[in-house]
Amino acid sequence: MAKTKFLLPESAIPERWYNIQADLPNAPQPILHPGTGEPIGPDDLAPLFPMELIGQEVSHDAEIAIPEAIRDVYRLWRPTPLYRAHRLEQALGTKARIFYKYEGVSPAGSHKPNTAVAQAYYVKQEGRTRISTETGAGQWGSALALACRLFELECKVYMVKVSYEQKPYRRSMMQTWGAEVVPSPSEDTQAGRAILEELPDTPGSLGIAISEAVEDAATREDTAYSLGSVLNHVLMHQTVIGQEALAQMEQAGAFPDLIAGCVGGGSNFAGLAFPFVREKIAGREIDILACEPEACPTLTRGPFAYDFGDTSQLTPLVPMHTLGHDFVPAGIHAGGLRYHGVAPLISQLVLDGMVRAEAYPQTEVFASAVQFARSEGIIPAPEAAHAIHGVVRAAAAADEEGREPTILFNLSGHGHFDLSAYDAYFSGKLEDFALPEEEIERALQAIEPLPKPAIRA
Ligand SMILES: Cc1ncc(COP(=O)(O)O)c(C=O)c1O
């Protein structure tokens, strides 16, 4: 019988996170203070983040020990399973060997608790009692609500208004774990009130919600801010995924020729890919593919530039691929991929040719998601379905060229709270949004006055 699941014992939960900053061929450029244009220091970040996380953000140690209290919470769902997708391979009629790492087994249903738990732990350690954050479709908010519950912290979530209205069950989930959830823009912050005055009917955006959550934390001593993606320390916390996958692939007697993951801010992609990028830097040949939506094509069409992380320009300037901080992506169903930027570490790897990117229209993505659900059983989150689609395409291309690659992708979450998107697909109401070049050019005018990163040849 062909083996399907590759499982590890609890004792194999990684003891250290992998910090790719130690190994990057080209170090990322500094994050800048928007007022002075100078690199920011720990003191600039201290009102928002605990010192331990600020230290991790700038650390160049290759490995950072995971405190036992965090590993203890990870035991609730880690190690996560790695599957060989025999049935998908059969359905595709491909000679490629396809494996996936499934992060949907966490209580919140995605990879996001891997960092939420770590962040809540360090906030608690430092003596703060409350965390503020933003959430789009609710995956991140529910992960942080869970983590705050486990470490007895208060949690305030600014949820993008359109999702707040359309996804009541994610909201209920956050409330079950004790979080306070408000639609963003809200009346609770200056940033929210200003936007409501100008645009009372706005559906909100991740950039706006970040402005609110940052302001909340910056104006209260008891509160830290927490971000679910993009930052170096967040990506590092996710590397438990790739470290486990390395051991599981070894169990399977295989090593990937291609690694794929979807990219919103970049955390699940980095989580799986970075431990393999370490192997690539050491000389192994691996093709590493980032999958994004055509409606928000940050890596494939956005320039590498300095930009704000949020709409109201409250955050520092981050060197990254970006579509401009006031770009509001079309209302596609992969809410977690609707962000104007991508993590600096991934942006740098794309710039250096270590990682490549592709963008797909959502109707094709859902066709692959349904094919996956009908063969493997798991109903994927629309975000994760982008990785599935990337793999389906790569397998077809390999068959055409007579190659038989081993492929590994990250199935970052299940889609049980996204069935309205599947409904829209089945009833033919799902639309593709090709993004006109003029709209990108318009949005990028907002970053014209900002400092420019040095582009190395
Ligand atoms: C299941 C799932 N996958 C992927 C993402 C995209 O985020 P990131 O790129 O940080 O992994 C999200 C974001 O909410 C998500 O919920």
The ligand as a Tripos MOL2 file, in Angstrom:
@<TRIPOS>MOLECULE
LIG
   16    16     1     0     0
SMALL
NO_CHARGES

@<TRIPOS>ATOM
      1 C1         -5.3860   30.2110    5.1340 C.3       1 LIG1
      2 C2         -4.5460   31.4190    4.7970 C.ar      1 LIG1
      3 N1         -3.5180   31.2690    3.9370 N.ar      1 LIG1
      4 C3         -2.7500   32.3170    3.5960 C.ar      1 LIG1
      5 C4         -2.9900   33.5840    4.0870 C.ar      1 LIG1
      6 C5         -2.1140   34.7200    3.6190 C.3       1 LIG1
      7 O1         -1.2850   35.2210    4.6100 O.3       1 LIG1
      8 P1          0.2680   34.9410    4.5910 P.3       1 LIG1
      9 O2          0.7750   35.3320    3.2500 O.co2     1 LIG1
     10 O3          0.8240   35.7680    5.6940 O.co2     1 LIG1
     11 O4          0.4420   33.4720    4.8580 O.co2     1 LIG1
     12 C6         -4.0400   33.7930    4.9870 C.ar      1 LIG1
     13 C7         -4.2900   35.1330    5.5290 C.2       1 LIG1
     14 O5         -5.2050   35.4060    6.2370 O.2       1 LIG1
     15 C8         -4.8330   32.6740    5.3420 C.ar      1 LIG1
     16 O6         -5.8590   32.8290    6.1810 O.3       1 LIG1
@<TRIPOS>BOND
     1     1     2 1
     2     2     3 ar
     3     2    15 ar
     4     3     4 ar
     5     4     5 ar
     6     5     6 1
     7     5    12 ar
     8     6     7 1
     9     7     8 1
    10     8     9 2
    11     8    10 1
    12     8    11 1
    13    12    13 1
    14    12    15 ar
    15    13    14 2
    16    15    16 1
@<TRIPOS>SUBSTRUCTURE
     1 LIG1         1 GROUP 0 **** ****
